[in-house]
Amino acid sequence: MNVLLSLGFVLTWSSGFIGAKLGADEAAAVTTLMWRFLPLALVLGAVAATAGRRWWRGLSLRDAGRQIVVGVLSQSGYLLTVYYAIQLGVSSGTTALIDGTQPLVAGALAGPLLRQYVTARQWLGLCLGVAGVAVVTTADAAAVTGVAGWAYLIPFLGMLALVAATFVESRSPAPVEPMAALTVHCATSAVIFTALAAATGGTAPPAAPSFWLAIAWLVGLSTFGGYGLYWIVLRRRGLTQVNTLMFLMAPVTAVWGALMFGEPFGVRTVLGLALGLAAVVVVQRGAAGRRRTPAARYS
């Protein structure tokens, strides 16, 4: 089950970069994000008020406030930077590369903030993962022309927002029902993106059917799939393990982009994918070994 969850998480999270590129061809980032979250928030809100009332049992105002903060960081802040960077011309592969540095940042901060210290073997895996995503996207980043240098800092800010959201959620004293958390996050994002779209005059959606195809893609695969599985895998497998899977996003996005958009795919991509897979194996074995040690001590 854990393997299937991890595989589903990697594929559906990677779909977000592809969906962002689909949407960027039709509308501004805030317009796409508004129409991604506004209908979704209305549907989730209606379900929460009727069949989903049990989601809210035991949820305090403090818990709800924490989930609003998580939603602002992990959805609004993170997604706006990803979409805006792609709108400015940063390729999906390069955006995925910058996003892929999240595990190294989270791993470095996990010790002092959460007391989840990373072993030497896990650090080796983290470094392998960084090397893998760098190999995959270096050639792509060098080939892009006409993009301002500061545009590459935008997804980096989004990565930091997602890291912050992960730590806020991890420090929560009690787990929140996943559907309740998703409803709060989506409602928060709907309010923020609707306000931004209204302020910039971008509330009207394009008439092109391809725009609504991109919206359906983002809601179905990226929100319910990638975003939902992110928190499920985080709770089941821990911070270091779920973040290690992030190393696979850049190679998978590169493969997907090659198949869907005809983007370059060569030896570098294959090598990067292999390094990413090696990173996952090394980190997972390191974590498994650390879990077995206490049991052996008391047997």
DAVENKA-V661216 format. One record per helix or strand. SS is the DSSP state (helix for helix, strand for strand). FROM is the first residue (numbers start at 1). LEN is the number of residues. If there is no record, write none. Layout:
BEGIN
ss->SS from->FROM len->LEN
ss->SS from->FROM len->LEN
END
This chain:
BEGIN
ss->helix from->2 len->23
ss->helix from->29 len->21
ss->helix from->53 len->4
ss->helix from->61 len->27
ss->helix from->92 len->8
ss->helix from->102 len->13
ss->helix from->120 len->24
ss->helix from->151 len->20
ss->helix from->178 len->22
ss->helix from->209 len->29
ss->helix from->239 len->7
ss->helix from->248 len->14
ss->helix from->267 len->31
END
